[in-house]
Amino acid sequence: MKVNLFATCLCDTVKAEVAKKSVLLLEQLGCEVLFPEQQGCCGQPSLNSGYINDSKKGMKNLITAFEANEYPIVSPAGSCVASIKRYPEYLADEPEWALRAQQVADRFFELTQFIVNQLDVTQLGAKLDGRAVYHPSCSLIRKLNVREEPIKLLKQVEGLTLLPIKHQETCCGFGGTFSVKMSEISGEMVKEKVSHISAAEPDYLIGADISCLINIGGRISREGKPIKVMHIVDVLMSR
């Protein structure tokens, strides 16, 4: 199967290894990975801030980039996928673009969603010894309805024990620009999240959205907790 990779800005700027490992993982599963070079930011920060019209140029650029072929589009970031899924709504006053947006959006998948539901794979031969807490990001569970897919993959990792925590599905407080506009509230939310994670005494915190991991990881670091923060693709590529 041929697939496109949508790398996202955070992979491009701060977590390049996540994008690289996503490619390697997809190739391991028999996919030929394509990378349309015209792709750029999905516009999530500006869209979340209400600058819909100012975001349209970027949205149209991304649509055009992925119209180059008709293969599935996979990304290791649920929040970006969720934003793109709303393109038809944002472009509703331009019917032709709205249709093109819908056709592209229908081909977008978050990485774990694609592996489990499209490739029908849960066993990847990964090995990682230790205890872990999985953080289900708001974008995955509330916007994409991706709840079980990451868990199914993590349960097949040899040596890994998943631990439940109090209020597991509560937001970590990042929320895109929310963490900037409402920094004090955001800070208290991530503080509470880390207290629940720490109570379980895990070796690892695992998530599938880089932005949440940066937010929670920052708090873990400031508190000096001995918890390693890992994107799920890092775990799935562990041997």
C-alpha positions in Angstrom: 0.0 0.0 0.0 1.2 3.5 -0.8 0.5 6.2 1.9 1.3 9.8 2.3 2.9 11.2 5.5 1.7 14.5 7.0 4.6 15.4 9.2 3.2 18.4 11.1 5.0 21.5 12.4 5.9 20.1 15.7 7.6 17.1 14.1 9.4 19.4 11.7 10.7 21.7 14.4 11.1 19.8 17.7 10.3 16.1 17.3 11.8 15.0 14.0 12.4 11.5 15.4 8.7 11.0 15.7 8.2 11.6 11.9 11.2 9.5 11.0 10.0 6.6 13.2 6.5 6.9 11.8 8.0 6.4 8.3 10.1 3.4 9.4 7.1 1.8 11.2 4.9 2.2 8.2 7.6 0.8 5.9 8.0 -2.1 8.4 4.3 -2.8 7.8 4.7 -3.0 4.1 3.8 0.6 3.1 5.5 2.8 0.6 5.6 6.2 2.2 5.3 9.3 0.1 5.9 12.9 1.2 4.3 15.7 -0.8 6.8 18.5 -0.3 4.2 21.3 -0.8 2.6 20.4 2.5 2.8 23.0 5.3 1.1 23.9 8.5 -2.5 22.8 8.9 -3.4 26.1 10.5 -4.4 24.7 13.8 -3.1 27.6 16.0 -4.8 30.3 13.9 -8.0 28.3 13.4 -8.3 27.6 17.2 -7.9 31.4 17.7 -10.8 32.1 15.4 -8.7 33.5 12.4 -10.6 31.4 9.9 -10.3 33.7 6.8 -6.6 34.3 7.5 -6.0 30.6 7.6 -7.7 29.8 4.3 -4.5 30.3 2.2 -2.7 27.7 4.2 -5.7 25.3 4.2 -5.9 25.5 0.4 -2.2 24.9 0.1 -2.4 21.7 2.1 -5.4 20.5 0.2 -3.6 21.1 -3.1 -0.5 19.3 -1.8 -2.4 16.1 -1.0 -4.5 16.2 -4.2 -1.4 15.0 -6.0 -2.5 11.4 -5.5 -5.4 9.5 -3.9 -3.6 7.4 -1.3 -4.3 7.5 2.4 -2.7 10.3 4.5 -1.2 9.3 7.8 0.0 11.6 10.6 1.4 11.0 14.1 -0.6 13.9 15.5 -4.3 13.6 16.2 -4.8 17.3 16.9 -3.7 18.2 13.4 -5.8 15.5 11.8 -8.8 16.7 13.8 -8.2 20.3 12.5 -8.1 19.1 8.9 -11.3 17.1 9.3 -13.0 20.5 9.9 -11.7 22.1 6.7 -15.1 21.5 4.8 -16.8 23.5 7.5 -14.3 26.3 7.4 -14.6 26.5 3.6 -18.4 26.1 3.4 -18.8 29.5 1.7 -16.6 28.3 -1.2 -18.4 25.1 -2.3 -15.8 23.9 -4.8 -13.0 24.2 -2.1 -15.3 22.6 0.5 -15.8 19.6 -1.7 -12.0 19.3 -2.3 -11.4 19.7 1.4 -13.9 16.9 2.2 -12.2 14.6 -0.3 -8.8 15.2 1.2 -10.1 15.1 4.8 -11.7 11.7 4.2 -8.2 10.3 3.5 -6.6 11.5 6.7 -5.9 9.1 9.5 -4.1 9.4 12.9 -1.2 6.9 13.0 -2.6 4.4 15.5 -6.0 4.6 13.9 -4.5 3.7 10.5 -2.5 0.8 11.8 -5.3 -0.8 13.7 -8.3 0.0 11.6 -6.9 0.2 8.0 -4.0 -2.3 8.2 -5.7 -4.5 10.8 -2.5 -4.9 12.8 -2.0 -4.8 16.6 1.1 -6.9 17.1 4.3 -5.0 16.0 6.9 -7.0 17.8 7.7 -4.2 20.2 9.5 -4.8 23.5 9.8 -2.3 26.4 10.2 -3.4 30.0 8.4 -1.3 32.7 5.2 0.3 33.9 3.5 3.0 31.9 0.6 5.5 32.0 -1.1 6.3 28.6 -2.5 9.8 28.2 -5.4 9.9 25.9 -5.4 13.3 24.3 -8.6 15.3 23.8 -8.1 15.5 20.1 -8.0 11.7 19.8 -10.8 10.7 22.1 -13.2 13.7 21.7 -12.6 14.8 18.1 -11.5 11.6 16.3 -13.1 9.0 18.5 -9.8 7.2 18.7 -9.9 5.5 22.1 -9.1 1.8 21.9 -6.6 1.8 19.0 -3.5 3.1 21.0 -4.4 0.8 23.9 -4.7 -2.3 21.6 -1.2 -1.6 20.3 0.4 -0.9 23.7 -1.1 -4.1 25.2 0.9 -6.1 22.7 4.2 -4.5 23.7 6.2 -7.3 25.4 7.2 -6.4 29.0 5.0 -3.3 29.2 2.4 -2.9 31.9 -0.3 -0.2 31.5 -1.4 1.5 34.7 -4.8 3.3 35.2 -4.8 6.7 36.8 -7.4 8.9 38.4 -9.3 11.0 35.8 -7.4 9.4 33.0 -9.3 11.2 30.2 -9.1 14.7 31.8 -7.4 17.3 29.6 -3.8 18.0 30.4 -4.4 21.8 30.0 -2.5 22.4 26.8 -5.4 23.0 24.4 -3.4 24.7 21.8 -3.6 28.5 22.3 -5.6 27.9 25.5 -2.3 27.3 27.4 -1.2 30.8 26.3 -4.4 32.7 26.8 -5.4 31.0 30.0 -1.9 30.1 31.3 -2.8 30.1 35.0 -5.7 27.7 34.5 -3.6 25.6 32.1 -0.8 25.4 34.7 -3.2 24.1 37.4 -4.6 21.5 35.0 -1.2 20.0 34.1 -0.2 20.1 37.7 -3.2 18.0 38.6 -2.6 15.7 35.7 1.0 15.1 36.8 0.0 14.4 40.3 -2.3 11.6 39.1 0.4 10.2 36.9 3.0 10.4 39.7 0.7 8.6 42.1 0.9 5.5 39.9 4.7 5.5 40.0 5.2 4.7 36.3 8.5 4.4 34.4 7.0 6.0 31.3 4.3 8.4 30.2 3.1 7.5 26.7 0.9 9.6 24.4 0.0 10.0 20.7 0.0 13.8 20.5 3.3 15.7 20.7 1.7 18.9 22.1 0.3 17.1 25.1 3.6 15.3 25.7 5.5 18.6 25.6 3.1 20.1 28.1 3.0 17.2 30.5 6.7 16.5 30.0 7.6 20.0 30.9 5.7 19.8 34.2 7.3 16.4 35.0 10.7 17.8 34.3 10.1 20.9 36.6 9.0 18.6 39.4 12.1 16.4 38.9 10.0 13.2 38.4 11.9 10.1 37.1 9.3 9.5 34.4 10.4 9.1 30.8 8.0 10.8 28.3 7.6 8.9 25.0 5.5 9.3 21.9 3.7 6.0 21.1 5.7 5.5 17.9 8.9 5.5 20.1 7.4 2.6 22.0 6.1 0.7 19.0 9.6 0.9 17.5 11.4 -0.3 20.7 13.1 -3.6 20.4 
